[in-house]
């Protein structure tokens, strides 16, 4: 019983020290072949601040795919090169009154 109490105290102390350093504990489920890559990414994000900032920026560009909020935003982000947007002026039809 004393061993379990000691282990629980040690785990709590370890997690408290991590929290003081600004780190959080995560559990991630991933494919076996991706496990090493995930470990490398987390290690790189923890190590050099400059490298971490570059990696974070690159990952955000690759992963962030926010849906467009409205039609105007969608049209503003659409590539329009090579599209002819001109049209003839339509003055309407003649009407006898």
N, CA, C and O atoms as CSV, one atom per row, in Angstrom:
chain,resi,resn,atom,element,x,y,z
A,1,UNK,N,N,0.820,-1.192,0.000
A,1,UNK,CA,C,0.000,0.000,0.000
A,1,UNK,C,C,0.861,1.251,0.000
A,1,UNK,O,O,0.534,2.233,-0.667
A,2,UNK,N,N,1.963,1.221,0.747
A,2,UNK,CA,C,2.845,2.384,0.818
A,2,UNK,C,C,3.498,2.659,-0.529
A,2,UNK,O,O,3.734,3.816,-0.878
A,3,UNK,N,N,3.796,1.591,-1.298
A,3,UNK,CA,C,4.415,1.771,-2.615
A,3,UNK,C,C,3.492,2.520,-3.567
A,3,UNK,O,O,3.943,3.365,-4.340
A,4,UNK,N,N,2.189,2.208,-3.511
A,4,UNK,CA,C,1.231,2.880,-4.385
A,4,UNK,C,C,1.127,4.353,-4.035
A,4,UNK,O,O,1.062,5.197,-4.929
A,5,UNK,N,N,1.111,4.672,-2.754
A,5,UNK,CA,C,1.035,6.065,-2.321
A,5,UNK,C,C,2.277,6.824,-2.769
A,5,UNK,O,O,2.181,7.957,-3.242
A,6,UNK,N,N,3.427,6.205,-2.621
A,6,UNK,CA,C,4.684,6.829,-3.040
A,6,UNK,C,C,4.690,7.054,-4.548
A,6,UNK,O,O,5.114,8.112,-5.014
A,7,UNK,N,N,4.228,6.083,-5.306
A,7,UNK,CA,C,4.177,6.214,-6.759
A,7,UNK,C,C,3.227,7.333,-7.172
A,7,UNK,O,O,3.544,8.126,-8.058
A,8,UNK,N,N,2.062,7.396,-6.531
A,8,UNK,CA,C,1.093,8.445,-6.858
A,8,UNK,C,C,1.662,9.828,-6.554
A,8,UNK,O,O,1.457,10.767,-7.322
A,9,UNK,N,N,2.365,9.952,-5.453
A,9,UNK,CA,C,2.981,11.239,-5.098
A,9,UNK,C,C,4.051,11.620,-6.117
A,9,UNK,O,O,4.169,12.781,-6.506
A,10,UNK,N,N,4.825,10.630,-6.540
A,10,UNK,CA,C,5.883,10.885,-7.516
A,10,UNK,C,C,5.293,11.335,-8.849
A,10,UNK,O,O,5.804,12.263,-9.475
A,11,UNK,N,N,4.228,10.686,-9.280
A,11,UNK,CA,C,3.578,11.052,-10.542
A,11,UNK,C,C,2.996,12.455,-10.441
A,11,UNK,O,O,3.146,13.253,-11.366
A,12,UNK,N,N,2.336,12.766,-9.333
A,12,UNK,CA,C,1.777,14.115,-9.141
A,12,UNK,C,C,2.867,15.173,-9.156
A,12,UNK,O,O,2.701,16.230,-9.765
A,13,UNK,N,N,3.989,14.893,-8.484
A,13,UNK,CA,C,5.098,15.849,-8.438
A,13,UNK,C,C,5.683,16.051,-9.841
A,13,UNK,O,O,5.990,17.177,-10.233
A,14,UNK,N,N,5.833,14.961,-10.590
A,14,UNK,CA,C,6.367,15.040,-11.949
A,14,UNK,C,C,5.448,15.888,-12.836
A,14,UNK,O,O,5.924,16.757,-13.567
A,15,UNK,N,N,4.151,15.643,-12.774
A,15,UNK,CA,C,3.196,16.395,-13.593
A,15,UNK,C,C,3.144,17.858,-13.169
A,15,UNK,O,O,2.960,18.735,-14.012
A,16,UNK,N,N,3.301,18.132,-11.889
A,16,UNK,CA,C,3.343,19.519,-11.408
A,16,UNK,C,C,4.557,20.237,-11.977
A,16,UNK,O,O,4.458,21.393,-12.389
A,17,UNK,N,N,5.711,19.556,-12.002
A,17,UNK,CA,C,6.929,20.168,-12.563
A,17,UNK,C,C,6.766,20.437,-14.064
A,17,UNK,O,O,7.209,21.471,-14.565
A,18,UNK,N,N,6.133,19.509,-14.769
A,18,UNK,CA,C,5.863,19.731,-16.190
A,18,UNK,C,C,4.986,20.965,-16.383
A,18,UNK,O,O,5.247,21.794,-17.255
A,19,UNK,N,N,3.948,21.076,-15.563
A,19,UNK,CA,C,3.031,22.209,-15.658
A,19,UNK,C,C,3.764,23.518,-15.397
A,19,UNK,O,O,3.501,24.516,-16.069
A,20,UNK,N,N,4.673,23.528,-14.438
A,20,UNK,CA,C,5.457,24.725,-14.135
A,20,UNK,C,C,6.335,25.126,-15.313
A,20,UNK,O,O,6.615,26.310,-15.503
A,21,UNK,N,N,6.771,24.154,-16.102
A,21,UNK,CA,C,7.590,24.426,-17.285
A,21,UNK,C,C,6.737,24.778,-18.505
A,21,UNK,O,O,7.270,25.055,-19.580
A,22,UNK,N,N,5.409,24.767,-18.336
A,22,UNK,CA,C,4.520,25.122,-19.436
A,22,UNK,C,C,4.195,23.967,-20.357
A,22,UNK,O,O,3.736,24.180,-21.479
A,23,UNK,N,N,4.424,22.759,-19.908
A,23,UNK,CA,C,4.145,21.578,-20.727
A,23,UNK,C,C,2.868,20.906,-20.255
A,23,UNK,O,O,2.513,20.984,-19.079
A,24,UNK,N,N,2.187,20.252,-21.168
A,24,UNK,CA,C,1.004,19.479,-20.832
A,24,UNK,C,C,1.203,18.055,-21.305
A,24,UNK,O,O,1.949,17.790,-22.248
A,25,UNK,N,N,0.533,17.158,-20.641
A,25,UNK,CA,C,0.630,15.743,-20.974
A,25,UNK,C,C,-0.496,15.412,-21.948
A,25,UNK,O,O,-1.654,15.746,-21.701
A,26,UNK,N,N,-0.152,14.754,-23.055
A,26,UNK,CA,C,-1.140,14.352,-24.049
A,26,UNK,C,C,-1.063,12.858,-24.274
A,26,UNK,O,O,-0.003,12.241,-24.161
A,27,UNK,N,N,-2.210,12.296,-24.595
A,27,UNK,CA,C,-2.232,10.913,-25.048
A,27,UNK,C,C,-2.796,10.947,-26.448
A,27,UNK,O,O,-3.877,11.488,-26.678
A,28,UNK,N,N,-2.063,10.366,-27.389
A,28,UNK,CA,C,-2.454,10.418,-28.788
A,28,UNK,C,C,-2.549,9.003,-29.324
A,28,UNK,O,O,-1.669,8.176,-29.084
A,29,UNK,N,N,-3.610,8.732,-30.043
A,29,UNK,CA,C,-3.762,7.450,-30.719
A,29,UNK,C,C,-3.381,7.668,-32.175
A,29,UNK,O,O,-3.929,8.545,-32.844
A,30,UNK,N,N,-2.442,6.869,-32.659
A,30,UNK,CA,C,-1.988,7.022,-34.031
A,30,UNK,C,C,-1.608,5.664,-34.603
A,30,UNK,O,O,-1.455,4.690,-33.866
A,31,UNK,N,N,-1.460,5.611,-35.905
A,31,UNK,CA,C,-1.025,4.378,-36.556
A,31,UNK,C,C,0.407,4.065,-36.133
A,31,UNK,O,O,1.200,4.971,-35.878
A,32,UNK,N,N,0.726,2.797,-36.062
A,32,UNK,CA,C,2.046,2.364,-35.602
A,32,UNK,C,C,3.168,3.002,-36.421
A,32,UNK,O,O,4.192,3.401,-35.867
A,33,UNK,N,N,2.978,3.098,-37.739
A,33,UNK,CA,C,4.038,3.658,-38.591
A,33,UNK,C,C,4.223,5.161,-38.392
A,33,UNK,O,O,5.250,5.708,-38.795
A,34,UNK,N,N,3.245,5.843,-37.776
A,34,UNK,CA,C,3.354,7.283,-37.537
A,34,UNK,C,C,3.904,7.626,-36.153
A,34,UNK,O,O,4.214,8.787,-35.884
A,35,UNK,N,N,4.026,6.647,-35.289
A,35,UNK,CA,C,4.438,6.897,-33.901
A,35,UNK,C,C,5.803,7.587,-33.823
A,35,UNK,O,O,5.966,8.554,-33.079
A,36,UNK,N,N,6.767,7.101,-34.574
A,36,UNK,CA,C,8.105,7.699,-34.538
A,36,UNK,C,C,8.070,9.145,-35.046
A,36,UNK,O,O,8.750,10.017,-34.504
A,37,UNK,N,N,7.286,9.386,-36.075
A,37,UNK,CA,C,7.165,10.741,-36.620
A,37,UNK,C,C,6.545,11.690,-35.591
A,37,UNK,O,O,7.018,12.814,-35.420
A,38,UNK,N,N,5.497,11.244,-34.911
A,38,UNK,CA,C,4.851,12.073,-33.891
A,38,UNK,C,C,5.845,12.394,-32.774
A,38,UNK,O,O,5.889,13.524,-32.288
A,39,UNK,N,N,6.635,11.413,-32.370
A,39,UNK,CA,C,7.655,11.647,-31.330
A,39,UNK,C,C,8.684,12.673,-31.799
A,39,UNK,O,O,9.088,13.544,-31.028
A,40,UNK,N,N,9.110,12.573,-33.064
A,40,UNK,CA,C,10.085,13.526,-33.605
A,40,UNK,C,C,9.515,14.934,-33.634
A,40,UNK,O,O,10.211,15.893,-33.298
A,41,UNK,N,N,8.267,15.067,-34.029
A,41,UNK,CA,C,7.625,16.380,-34.082
A,41,UNK,C,C,7.546,16.985,-32.690
A,41,UNK,O,O,7.887,18.153,-32.503
A,42,UNK,N,N,7.099,16.206,-31.710
A,42,UNK,CA,C,6.987,16.746,-30.348
A,42,UNK,C,C,8.361,17.103,-29.787
A,42,UNK,O,O,8.507,18.104,-29.086
A,43,UNK,N,N,9.354,16.297,-30.091
A,43,UNK,CA,C,10.721,16.592,-29.630
A,43,UNK,C,C,11.222,17.895,-30.251
A,43,UNK,O,O,11.839,18.716,-29.572
A,44,UNK,N,N,10.955,18.080,-31.546
A,44,UNK,CA,C,11.392,19.296,-32.237
A,44,UNK,C,C,10.663,20.527,-31.690
A,44,UNK,O,O,11.264,21.594,-31.563
A,45,UNK,N,N,9.382,20.386,-31.367
A,45,UNK,CA,C,8.629,21.513,-30.815
A,45,UNK,C,C,9.103,21.903,-29.417
A,45,UNK,O,O,8.951,23.055,-29.010
A,46,UNK,N,N,9.673,20.953,-28.684
A,46,UNK,CA,C,10.161,21.234,-27.330
A,46,UNK,C,C,11.582,21.766,-27.318
A,46,UNK,O,O,11.972,22.433,-26.359
A,47,UNK,N,N,12.357,21.499,-28.334
A,47,UNK,CA,C,13.796,21.793,-28.279
A,47,UNK,C,C,14.108,23.259,-28.574
A,47,UNK,O,O,13.958,24.107,-27.694
A,48,UNK,N,N,14.525,23.558,-29.757
A,48,UNK,CA,C,14.966,24.897,-30.154
A,48,UNK,C,C,13.770,25.797,-30.462
A,48,UNK,O,O,12.946,25.443,-31.305
A,49,UNK,N,N,13.653,26.952,-29.800
A,49,UNK,CA,C,12.495,27.837,-30.026
A,49,UNK,C,C,12.368,28.331,-31.476
A,49,UNK,O,O,11.253,28.455,-31.983
A,50,UNK,N,N,13.482,28.611,-32.142
A,50,UNK,CA,C,13.424,29.090,-33.528
A,50,UNK,C,C,12.926,27.974,-34.436
A,50,UNK,O,O,12.041,28.182,-35.266
A,51,UNK,N,N,13.500,26.798,-34.267
A,51,UNK,CA,C,13.080,25.640,-35.065
A,51,UNK,C,C,11.615,25.303,-34.761
A,51,UNK,O,O,10.858,24.946,-35.664
A,52,UNK,N,N,11.226,25.417,-33.507
A,52,UNK,CA,C,9.844,25.122,-33.114
A,52,UNK,C,C,8.880,26.091,-33.790
A,52,UNK,O,O,7.816,25.681,-34.254
A,53,UNK,N,N,9.239,27.369,-33.850
A,53,UNK,CA,C,8.369,28.368,-34.481
A,53,UNK,C,C,8.210,28.077,-35.978
A,53,UNK,O,O,7.113,28.186,-36.525
A,54,UNK,N,N,9.308,27.707,-36.629
A,54,UNK,CA,C,9.252,27.387,-38.059
A,54,UNK,C,C,8.387,26.147,-38.301
A,54,UNK,O,O,7.553,26.127,-39.206
A,55,UNK,N,N,8.596,25.125,-37.488
A,55,UNK,CA,C,7.838,23.887,-37.628
A,55,UNK,C,C,6.358,24.132,-37.353
A,55,UNK,O,O,5.496,23.622,-38.069
A,56,UNK,N,N,6.069,24.909,-36.322
A,56,UNK,CA,C,4.686,25.228,-35.971
A,56,UNK,C,C,3.996,25.954,-37.133
A,56,UNK,O,O,2.858,25.638,-37.480
A,57,UNK,N,N,4.685,26.920,-37.726
A,57,UNK,CA,C,4.137,27.665,-38.858
A,57,UNK,C,C,3.867,26.745,-40.042
A,57,UNK,O,O,2.812,26.815,-40.673
A,58,UNK,N,N,4.829,25.887,-40.330
A,58,UNK,CA,C,4.688,24.953,-41.451
A,58,UNK,C,C,3.530,23.983,-41.203
A,58,UNK,O,O,2.739,23.720,-42.109
A,59,UNK,N,N,3.427,23.460,-40.001
A,59,UNK,CA,C,2.351,22.523,-39.678
A,59,UNK,C,C,0.983,23.197,-39.773
A,59,UNK,O,O,0.022,22.594,-40.252
A,60,UNK,N,N,0.896,24.442,-39.320
A,60,UNK,CA,C,-0.373,25.164,-39.421
A,60,UNK,C,C,-0.796,25.326,-40.876
A,60,UNK,O,O,-1.971,25.161,-41.203
A,61,UNK,N,N,0.156,25.649,-41.753
A,61,UNK,CA,C,-0.171,25.791,-43.176
A,61,UNK,C,C,-0.658,24.472,-43.763
A,61,UNK,O,O,-1.573,24.457,-44.587
A,62,UNK,N,N,-0.054,23.374,-43.344
A,62,UNK,CA,C,-0.435,22.069,-43.886
A,62,UNK,C,C,-1.752,21.551,-43.327
A,62,UNK,O,O,-2.509,20.887,-44.035
A,63,UNK,N,N,-2.025,21.846,-42.082
A,63,UNK,CA,C,-3.151,21.219,-41.389
A,63,UNK,C,C,-4.398,22.083,-41.341
A,63,UNK,O,O,-5.508,21.558,-41.423
A,64,UNK,N,N,-4.246,23.390,-41.211
A,64,UNK,CA,C,-5.413,24.262,-41.061
A,64,UNK,C,C,-6.187,24.373,-42.365
A,64,UNK,O,O,-5.701,24.932,-43.349
A,65,UNK,N,N,-7.370,23.845,-42.355
A,65,UNK,CA,C,-8.265,23.936,-43.511
A,65,UNK,C,C,-9.626,24.395,-43.004
A,65,UNK,O,O,-10.587,23.627,-42.980
A,66,UNK,N,N,-9.689,25.646,-42.604
A,66,UNK,CA,C,-10.947,26.182,-42.102
A,66,UNK,C,C,-11.901,26.400,-43.263
A,66,UNK,O,O,-11.516,26.968,-44.285
A,67,UNK,N,N,-13.140,25.954,-43.113
A,67,UNK,CA,C,-14.109,26.197,-44.186
A,67,UNK,C,C,-14.413,27.685,-44.298
A,67,UNK,O,O,-14.368,28.414,-43.307
A,68,UNK,N,N,-14.720,28.124,-45.505
A,68,UNK,CA,C,-15.040,29.534,-45.717
A,68,UNK,C,C,-16.325,29.862,-44.969
A,68,UNK,O,O,-17.260,29.062,-44.941
A,69,UNK,N,N,-16.361,31.042,-44.365
A,69,UNK,CA,C,-17.503,31.404,-43.542
A,69,UNK,C,C,-18.727,31.812,-44.367
A,69,UNK,O,O,-19.859,31.601,-43.931
A,70,UNK,N,N,-18.518,32.385,-45.536
A,70,UNK,CA,C,-19.657,32.807,-46.346
A,70,UNK,C,C,-19.267,32.859,-47.816
A,70,UNK,O,O,-18.107,32.648,-48.171
A,71,UNK,N,N,-20.241,33.140,-48.660
A,71,UNK,CA,C,-19.995,33.171,-50.105
A,71,UNK,C,C,-18.998,34.259,-50.486
A,71,UNK,O,O,-18.152,34.050,-51.355
A,72,UNK,N,N,-19.093,35.415,-49.842
A,72,UNK,CA,C,-18.180,36.515,-50.145
A,72,UNK,C,C,-16.726,36.110,-49.876
A,72,UNK,O,O,-15.843,36.393,-50.686
A,73,UNK,N,N,-16.480,35.461,-48.758
A,73,UNK,CA,C,-15.126,35.009,-48.429
A,73,UNK,C,C,-14.654,33.941,-49.413
A,73,UNK,O,O,-13.492,33.932,-49.819
A,74,UNK,N,N,-15.553,33.052,-49.790
A,74,UNK,CA,C,-15.213,32.010,-50.762
A,74,UNK,C,C,-14.829,32.625,-52.106
A,74,UNK,O,O,-13.832,32.229,-52.711
A,75,UNK,N,N,-15.618,33.590,-52.571
A,75,UNK,CA,C,-15.316,34.244,-53.848
A,75,UNK,C,C,-14.020,35.047,-53.766
A,75,UNK,O,O,-13.249,35.076,-54.725
A,76,UNK,N,N,-13.778,35.689,-52.642
A,76,UNK,CA,C,-12.557,36.486,-52.477
A,76,UNK,C,C,-11.319,35.599,-52.524
A,76,UNK,O,O,-10.261,36.048,-52.965
A,77,UNK,N,N,-11.430,34.355,-52.081
A,77,UNK,CA,C,-10.262,33.476,-52.062
A,77,UNK,C,C,-10.107,32.670,-53.349
A,77,UNK,O,O,-9.114,31.960,-53.513
A,78,UNK,N,N,-11.079,32.770,-54.270
A,78,UNK,CA,C,-11.035,31.989,-55.508
A,78,UNK,C,C,-9.992,32.555,-56.472
A,78,UNK,O,O,-9.881,33.772,-56.618
A,79,UNK,N,N,-9.235,31.688,-57.126
A,79,UNK,CA,C,-8.281,32.167,-58.137
A,79,UNK,C,C,-9.034,32.584,-59.399
A,79,UNK,O,O,-9.783,31.788,-59.963
A,80,UNK,N,N,-8.840,33.830,-59.846
A,80,UNK,CA,C,-9.587,34.348,-60.984
A,80,UNK,C,C,-8.708,34.625,-62.199
A,80,UNK,O,O,-9.168,35.255,-63.151
A,81,UNK,N,N,-7.455,34.168,-62.189
A,81,UNK,CA,C,-6.584,34.406,-63.335
A,81,UNK,C,C,-7.122,33.653,-64.545
A,81,UNK,O,O,-7.514,32.490,-64.446
A,82,UNK,N,N,-7.137,34.336,-65.693
A,82,UNK,CA,C,-7.537,33.687,-66.937
A,82,UNK,C,C,-9.044,33.592,-67.136
A,82,UNK,O,O,-9.494,32.990,-68.111
A,83,UNK,N,N,-9.825,34.167,-66.245
A,83,UNK,CA,C,-11.280,34.125,-66.386
A,83,UNK,C,C,-11.758,35.495,-66.866
A,83,UNK,O,O,-11.441,36.519,-66.262
A,84,UNK,N,N,-12.523,35.501,-67.956
A,84,UNK,CA,C,-13.044,36.750,-68.499
A,84,UNK,C,C,-14.318,37.112,-67.738
A,84,UNK,O,O,-15.334,36.426,-67.851
A,85,UNK,N,N,-14.256,38.180,-66.974
A,85,UNK,CA,C,-15.399,38.600,-66.165
A,85,UNK,C,C,-16.185,39.749,-66.788
A,85,UNK,O,O,-17.094,40.289,-66.157
A,86,UNK,N,N,-15.846,40.128,-68.014
A,86,UNK,CA,C,-16.565,41.235,-68.665
A,86,UNK,C,C,-17.833,40.702,-69.323
A,86,UNK,O,O,-17.896,39.541,-69.728
A,87,UNK,N,N,-18.843,41.566,-69.424
A,87,UNK,CA,C,-20.067,41.196,-70.134
A,87,UNK,C,C,-20.696,42.442,-70.730
A,87,UNK,O,O,-20.451,43.561,-70.278
A,88,UNK,N,N,-21.498,42.230,-71.736
A,88,UNK,CA,C,-22.142,43.361,-72.410
A,88,UNK,C,C,-23.172,43.984,-71.489
A,88,UNK,O,O,-23.819,43.314,-70.685
A,89,UNK,N,N,-23.297,45.298,-71.640
A,89,UNK,CA,C,-24.274,46.036,-70.835
A,89,UNK,C,C,-25.669,45.744,-71.350
A,89,UNK,O,O,-25.925,45.877,-72.546
A,90,UNK,N,N,-26.557,45.357,-70.487
A,90,UNK,CA,C,-27.948,45.059,-70.846
A,90,UNK,C,C,-28.819,46.222,-70.384
A,90,UNK,O,O,-28.970,46.453,-69.185
A,91,UNK,N,N,-29.387,46.951,-71.334
A,91,UNK,CA,C,-30.212,48.118,-70.973
A,91,UNK,C,C,-31.676,47.739,-70.817
A,91,UNK,O,O,-32.513,48.611,-70.585
A,92,UNK,N,N,-31.992,46.504,-70.935
A,92,UNK,CA,C,-33.364,46.076,-70.793
A,92,UNK,C,C,-34.077,46.002,-72.130
A,92,UNK,O,O,-33.427,46.129,-73.167
A,93,UNK,N,N,-35.350,45.808,-72.148
A,93,UNK,CA,C,-36.107,45.720,-73.393
A,93,UNK,C,C,-36.968,46.972,-73.562
A,93,UNK,O,O,-37.287,47.678,-72.606
A,94,UNK,N,N,-37.317,47.204,-74.788
A,94,UNK,CA,C,-38.175,48.356,-75.077
A,94,UNK,C,C,-39.616,47.972,-74.762
A,94,UNK,O,O,-40.066,46.872,-75.082
A,95,UNK,N,N,-40.319,48.888,-74.136
A,95,UNK,CA,C,-41.704,48.614,-73.747
A,95,UNK,C,C,-42.572,49.750,-74.242
A,95,UNK,O,O,-42.232,50.913,-74.025
A,96,UNK,N,N,-43.706,49.449,-74.913
A,96,UNK,CA,C,-44.688,50.439,-75.338
A,96,UNK,C,C,-45.660,50.680,-74.197
A,96,UNK,O,O,-46.299,49.749,-73.707
A,97,UNK,N,N,-45.767,51.918,-73.783
A,97,UNK,CA,C,-46.713,52.237,-72.711
A,97,UNK,C,C,-47.847,53.018,-73.217
A,97,UNK,O,O,-48.742,53.375,-72.451
